[in-house]
């Protein structure tokens, strides 16, 4: 059953390009703003009272820990980012390990920061929208009417201890944030075109999208050069790169960043890239 739902969702997403959470969110807004209670009458016919009460109980538990989870993830994210920026505490992480399947196991705090950001975004968007949809369908404590009731003293959601005033305020913020994201997504779909080009350079500002495997530096014709071996996951496949860049200021190269790197080689074979890298390194000693 789960596989069928997953395949149905993937087919829908592939054919329409519309994320299902956006459809659910727009459905929720229509019902909340238009007070379309009659559209929800069908839920009473196919969901028993006991099941409905059990779901609401689980939602109450979710409500109790949701904000706490956001705060913990946010604080952890800030701590890791601060330690990475201003200390060398992550030097204890294991070194890169080359595996027999031509991959490299890499440990770095950037991966932790990226994954925590992804989890935070997931909680604020997809998971929260699913939560909103279930509340709209079950309508506990007159959720549809009370969600925008700004009179906290008379709000049934707060009076029945279903939501705290803080959680209710956060819901208002998330409704506007997700509405803004949908508008931006629609704007992007309407006006943006993707034109495939043959990539020959990587701008230095985008290096954080790649995993750095190895590097060496050398002087050539009085110019300080930096050669990197990089890895990037493209369509669930690892692609390895060798790139080279030079500093613009020949007199003081260590005070400046490389603006962009020329791609010397790219391949899905780590052995090929490693061999090419070692050749370049030996030729520029």
C-alpha positions in Angstrom: 0.0 0.0 0.0 2.8 2.4 0.9 4.6 1.6 -2.3 1.5 2.2 -4.3 1.0 5.6 -2.7 4.7 6.5 -3.3 4.4 5.5 -6.9 1.2 7.5 -7.4 2.8 10.5 -5.8 5.9 10.2 -7.9 3.9 9.9 -11.1 1.7 12.9 -10.2 4.8 15.0 -9.4 6.5 13.9 -12.6 3.5 14.8 -14.8 2.4 18.0 -13.2 5.6 19.3 -11.5 3.4 20.4 -8.5 4.5 19.3 -5.0 1.6 17.6 -3.3 2.2 19.6 -0.1 1.4 22.8 -2.1 -1.9 21.4 -3.2 -2.7 20.3 0.4 -1.8 23.8 1.7 -4.0 25.6 -0.8 -6.8 23.2 0.0 -6.4 24.0 3.7 -6.4 27.8 3.1 -9.6 27.6 1.0 -11.4 25.7 3.7 -10.1 27.9 6.5 -10.7 31.3 4.8 -14.1 30.3 3.2 -15.3 28.3 6.3 -16.3 25.4 4.1 -17.4 23.1 6.8 -19.7 21.2 4.5 -16.7 19.9 2.6 -15.5 18.1 5.7 -18.8 16.3 6.4 -17.5 13.2 4.7 -14.8 12.7 7.4 -17.4 11.8 9.9 -18.8 9.1 7.7 -15.5 7.1 7.2 -13.5 7.9 10.3 -14.9 6.4 13.6 -15.1 8.6 16.7 -12.5 6.4 18.5 -10.0 6.7 15.6 -10.6 10.4 15.4 -10.0 10.8 19.1 -6.8 8.8 18.9 -5.5 10.9 16.1 -6.3 14.1 18.0 -4.5 12.7 21.0 -1.4 12.1 18.9 -1.7 15.6 17.5 -1.8 17.0 21.0 1.4 15.1 21.8 3.0 16.5 18.6 1.9 20.0 19.6 3.7 19.6 22.9 7.1 18.8 21.4 7.0 20.5 18.0 8.3 23.9 19.1 10.8 22.3 21.4 12.2 20.2 18.5 12.5 23.3 16.4 14.4 25.1 19.1 16.8 22.2 19.8 17.6 21.8 16.1 18.1 25.5 15.7 20.4 25.8 18.7 22.4 22.7 17.6 22.7 24.2 14.1 24.0 27.5 15.5 26.5 25.8 17.9 28.0 23.7 15.1 28.2 26.7 12.8 29.9 28.8 15.4 32.4 26.1 16.4 33.2 25.5 12.7 33.6 29.3 12.0 35.7 30.3 15.1 37.4 27.1 16.4 39.2 24.1 15.2 37.2 21.7 17.4 36.2 19.6 14.4 39.8 18.6 13.6 39.2 15.4 15.6 36.9 14.1 12.9 38.3 11.1 11.0 40.3 11.6 7.8 38.9 10.8 4.4 38.8 7.1 3.7 39.1 5.8 0.1 36.8 2.7 -0.3 37.2 -0.2 -2.6 34.1 0.8 -4.6 35.9 4.0 -5.8 34.2 6.3 -3.4 35.6 8.4 -0.6 34.0 8.5 2.9 34.3 12.1 4.0 33.5 13.6 7.5 32.9 17.3 7.8 30.8 19.8 9.8 29.4 21.3 6.6 27.4 18.1 6.0 26.0 18.3 9.5 25.0 21.9 9.0 23.4 21.2 5.7 21.4 18.2 7.0 20.2 20.1 10.1 19.0 23.0 7.8 17.2 20.5 5.6 15.5 18.9 8.7 14.5 22.4 9.9 13.0 23.3 6.6 11.2 20.0 6.4 9.6 20.6 9.8 8.5 24.1 8.9 7.1 23.2 5.5 6.1 19.6 4.6 5.6 18.2 8.1 3.8 21.3 9.3 1.5 21.3 6.2 0.6 17.7 6.8 -0.2 18.6 10.4 -2.4 21.5 9.3 -4.2 19.3 6.8 -5.1 16.7 9.4 -6.4 19.4 11.7 -8.5 20.9 9.0 -10.0 17.5 8.2 -10.7 16.5 11.8 -11.4 20.1 12.9 -10.7 19.5 16.6 -12.1 22.2 19.0 -13.5 24.1 16.0 -10.0 24.4 14.5 -11.2 26.0 11.2 -12.9 28.9 13.0 -10.4 29.3 15.8 -7.1 29.2 14.0 -7.3 32.9 13.1 -9.1 33.9 16.3 -6.7 36.5 17.8 -8.6 36.8 21.1 -6.5 34.4 23.1 -8.7 34.5 26.1 -11.7 33.2 24.1 -9.8 30.9 21.7 -11.1 27.3 22.1 -7.8 25.8 20.9 -6.1 27.5 23.8 -8.9 27.1 26.3 -9.0 23.3 25.7 -5.1 23.1 26.0 -4.8 21.8 22.4 -2.5 24.7 21.4 -0.5 27.1 23.5 -0.6 30.8 22.6 3.0 30.6 21.4 2.2 27.6 19.1 -0.9 29.5 17.7 1.3 32.5 16.9 3.9 30.3 15.2 1.1 28.8 13.1 0.1 32.2 11.9 3.8 32.9 10.9 4.1 29.5 9.2 0.9 30.1 7.2 2.3 33.4 5.8 5.8 31.8 5.2 4.4 28.8 3.3 2.0 31.1 1.3 5.1 33.2 0.3 7.0 30.0 -0.7 4.2 28.9 -2.9 4.0 32.4 -4.6 7.7 32.3 -5.2 7.5 28.7 -6.6 4.7 29.8 -9.0 6.7 32.9 -10.0 9.7 30.6 -10.7 7.7 28.1 -12.7 6.2 30.9 -14.8 9.3 32.9 -15.7 12.4 30.7 -15.2 13.9 28.6 -18.1 16.7 26.1 -17.7 19.0 26.1 -20.7 21.6 23.3 -20.6 25.2 24.4 -21.2 28.5 22.7 -21.2 30.0 23.7 -17.8 33.7 24.6 -18.1 34.1 26.6 -14.9 33.0 26.5 -11.2 32.6 29.8 -9.4 34.3 29.8 -6.1 31.1 30.8 -4.3 29.6 27.4 -5.4 32.4 25.3 -4.0 30.4 24.5 -0.9 28.2 22.4 -3.2 31.1 20.0 -3.7 33.0 17.8 -1.4 36.7 18.6 -1.4 38.8 15.4 -1.6 42.3 16.6 -2.2 44.3 19.7 -3.3 47.8 20.9 -4.1 49.3 24.3 -4.9 52.0 25.4 -7.3 53.6 28.4 -9.0 53.4 28.6 -12.8 54.8 31.6 -14.7 54.9 33.6 -11.5 51.2 32.9 -10.7 50.0 31.0 -7.6 47.7 28.2 -8.7 45.5 25.8 -6.7 44.3 22.4 -8.0 41.4 20.7 -6.3 39.9 17.2 -6.5 36.1 17.5 -5.9 33.1 15.2 -5.7 29.4 16.0 -6.3 26.3 13.9 -6.3 24.5 14.4 -9.6 21.2 12.5 -10.1 22.2 10.0 -7.3 25.6 9.3 -8.9 29.0 10.6 -7.7 30.8 12.7 -10.2 34.5 13.6 -9.6 36.2 16.7 -10.8 39.7 18.1 -11.1 39.6 21.9 -11.2 42.3 24.6 -11.3 42.3 28.3 -10.3 44.8 31.1 -9.8 44.9 34.1 -7.5 44.6 37.4 -9.3 47.2 39.3 -7.1 50.6 37.9 -7.9 52.3 40.0 -5.3 50.1 38.9 -2.4 48.3 35.7 -3.4 47.4 34.5 0.1 45.2 37.4 0.8 42.8 36.8 -2.1 40.4 34.1 -3.1 40.3 32.3 -6.4 37.4 33.8 -8.4 36.6 30.7 -10.4 38.1 27.3 -11.2 38.5 25.8 -14.6 37.3 22.2 -14.9 40.2 20.1 -16.2 38.5 16.7 -16.0 35.3 15.2 -14.8 34.3 11.5 -14.5 32.3 9.0 -12.5 35.4 6.9 -12.1 37.3 7.9 -9.0 40.3 5.9 -10.2 40.6 7.9 -13.4 40.3 11.3 -11.6 42.8 10.2 -8.9 45.3 9.1 -11.5 45.0 12.3 -13.4 45.3 14.3 -10.2 48.5 12.5 -9.2 50.0 13.1 -12.6 49.3 16.8 -12.3 50.7 16.9 -8.8 53.9 15.1 -9.8 54.4 17.4 -12.9 54.1 20.5 -10.8 56.4 19.7 -7.8 
